[in-house]
Amino acid sequence: MSISIRLSRGGAKKRPYYRIVVANSRSPRDGKYLEQIGTYNPLLAKDSPERVKLNEDRARYWLGVGAQPTDRVARFLDAAGIRERAARNNPKKGEPGEKAKERAEERAAKIAAAEEAARAAEEEASAAAAPAAEEAPAAEEQAEG
């Protein structure tokens, strides 16, 4: 039987309140547990001492007999100084997924094609305006002469 230290949800809808419990890892989240070793109220301010209450002696005992804390409970244990939690590093966290990368490439190709078309249209317009500009001074010279 593997034992876990985890959160069991209570409270009303949109008003969560959690018990920190020691339970068989196969039992339901809010089901039967072996012992309650603390509480967690996420609605309170982060610096409030009432936010996380933990019976440190019982937590140390259960960790000593092999209970595995969930990630959230491991954070609480680390904050209380009971058990060190290694900081995790996820270098790909902010990187977009493959579909998003494909869409970005398609968008970049469309923009490049639009810029190319605009540049070609500008060149055509300037080429059409250049001969007209050359003819205008010649017409003025004939009018003067």
Secondary structure, 3 states (H helix, E strand, C coil): CCEEEEEEEEEECCEEEEEEEEEECCCCCCCCCCEEEEEECCCCCCCCCCCEEECHHHHHHHHHCCCEECHHHHHHHHHHCCCCCCCCCCCCCCCCCHHHHHHHHHHHHHHHHHHHHHHHHHHHHHHHHHHHHHHHHHHHHHHHC
